[in-house]
Amino acid sequence: MLSSFSLSDNIIGFIIDGPYNEISIEKIQTQVYEKLEVYDKVSLYIEDTVNADISLKAVVKSFPFKIKTANRFERVAVVTDRKWLQLLSTLEKLFFNADLRVFTTEQRLQAIQWISH
């Protein structure tokens, strides 16, 4: 399951609590594009849960979108305890002009505060 929420007009958040697959990727991309139609830049909060089923294949499928929209993000907060996603997110900083930070689930509130400022 993928839940989305808005922290403010130009901040969109997603919580992955189930399979992260092509359907999830399409949902995220559609909602981000909708925000980008209204705002020049947006910020993104994305968090996975222990129930999230995230594959490397699915993450790689989202790369073209990330590269295409890289200069349209102001801040990106990634909240995960998965070491491989933390590493991959850190490497993604090379593609984003945004300030991208990785947080653990214990730091969730810090991530929300940071993305909101």
C-alpha positions as CSV (number, residue, x, y, z in Angstrom):
1,M,0.0,0.0,0.0
2,L,1.1,3.5,-0.8
3,S,-0.2,6.4,1.3
4,S,0.3,10.0,0.3
5,F,-0.1,13.2,2.2
6,S,0.7,16.9,1.9
7,L,2.7,18.8,4.5
8,S,2.2,22.1,2.7
9,D,1.2,23.2,-0.8
10,N,4.5,22.3,-2.3
11,I,5.6,19.4,-0.1
12,I,4.3,15.9,-0.9
13,G,4.9,12.9,1.2
14,F,4.6,9.2,0.6
15,I,4.7,6.2,3.0
16,I,5.4,2.8,1.4
17,D,3.7,0.0,3.4
18,G,3.5,-2.9,1.1
19,P,4.8,-3.6,-2.5
20,Y,6.8,-0.9,-4.2
21,N,6.2,-1.8,-7.8
22,E,5.2,-0.2,-11.1
23,I,1.8,0.8,-9.8
24,S,3.4,2.6,-6.8
25,I,6.0,4.3,-9.0
26,E,3.3,5.5,-11.4
27,K,1.2,6.9,-8.5
28,I,4.2,8.8,-7.1
29,Q,5.2,10.2,-10.4
30,T,1.6,11.3,-11.2
31,Q,1.2,13.1,-8.0
32,V,4.6,14.8,-8.3
33,Y,3.8,15.9,-11.8
34,E,0.5,17.3,-10.6
35,K,2.4,19.4,-8.0
36,L,5.0,20.5,-10.6
37,E,2.2,21.8,-12.8
38,V,1.4,24.3,-10.1
39,Y,4.8,24.9,-8.5
40,D,8.2,25.5,-10.0
41,K,9.9,23.4,-7.3
42,V,8.5,20.9,-4.8
43,S,9.9,19.0,-1.8
44,L,9.4,15.3,-1.4
45,Y,9.2,13.2,1.8
46,I,9.4,9.4,1.3
47,E,9.3,6.8,4.0
48,D,9.3,3.0,3.9
49,T,8.0,0.8,6.7
50,V,9.0,-2.7,7.8
51,N,6.1,-4.0,5.7
52,A,7.4,-2.4,2.5
53,D,8.4,-4.8,-0.2
54,I,11.0,-2.7,-2.1
55,S,13.1,-4.3,-4.8
56,L,16.2,-2.9,-6.4
57,K,14.5,-3.4,-9.8
58,A,11.6,-1.1,-8.9
59,V,14.0,1.5,-7.5
60,V,16.0,1.4,-10.8
61,K,12.8,1.8,-12.8
62,S,12.3,5.2,-11.1
63,F,15.7,6.6,-12.2
64,P,14.6,8.1,-15.5
65,F,11.9,10.1,-13.7
66,K,14.3,11.2,-11.1
67,I,16.8,12.4,-13.7
68,K,14.2,14.1,-15.8
69,T,12.8,16.1,-12.8
70,A,16.0,16.5,-10.8
71,N,16.2,20.2,-11.0
72,R,12.5,20.6,-9.9
73,F,13.1,19.5,-6.3
74,E,14.0,21.8,-3.4
75,R,14.4,19.2,-0.7
76,V,14.1,15.4,-0.5
77,A,13.8,13.5,2.8
78,V,14.2,9.7,2.6
79,V,13.3,7.9,5.8
80,T,14.4,4.2,5.9
81,D,16.3,1.8,8.0
82,R,17.4,-0.3,5.0
83,K,21.1,0.2,4.6
84,W,21.0,-0.4,0.9
85,L,18.4,2.3,0.4
86,Q,20.3,4.7,2.6
87,L,23.4,4.1,0.4
88,L,21.5,4.4,-2.8
89,S,19.7,7.6,-1.7
90,T,23.1,9.1,-0.7
91,L,24.3,8.3,-4.2
92,E,21.2,9.9,-5.8
93,K,22.5,13.2,-4.4
94,L,24.6,13.3,-7.6
95,F,21.5,13.5,-9.7
96,F,19.5,16.0,-7.7
97,N,20.0,19.7,-7.4
98,A,18.0,19.4,-4.3
99,D,19.1,19.1,-0.7
100,L,18.6,15.4,-0.2
101,R,19.0,13.9,3.3
102,V,18.5,10.4,4.6
103,F,16.9,9.7,8.0
104,T,16.3,6.6,10.0
105,T,12.8,5.8,11.2
106,E,13.8,6.9,14.7
107,Q,14.5,10.3,13.1
108,R,11.1,10.6,11.4
109,L,10.1,13.7,13.3
110,Q,13.4,15.4,12.5
111,A,12.8,14.6,8.8
112,I,9.3,16.1,8.8
113,Q,10.6,19.2,10.6
114,W,13.5,19.5,8.2
115,I,11.4,19.1,5.0
116,S,8.8,21.6,6.3
117,H,11.3,24.5,6.6
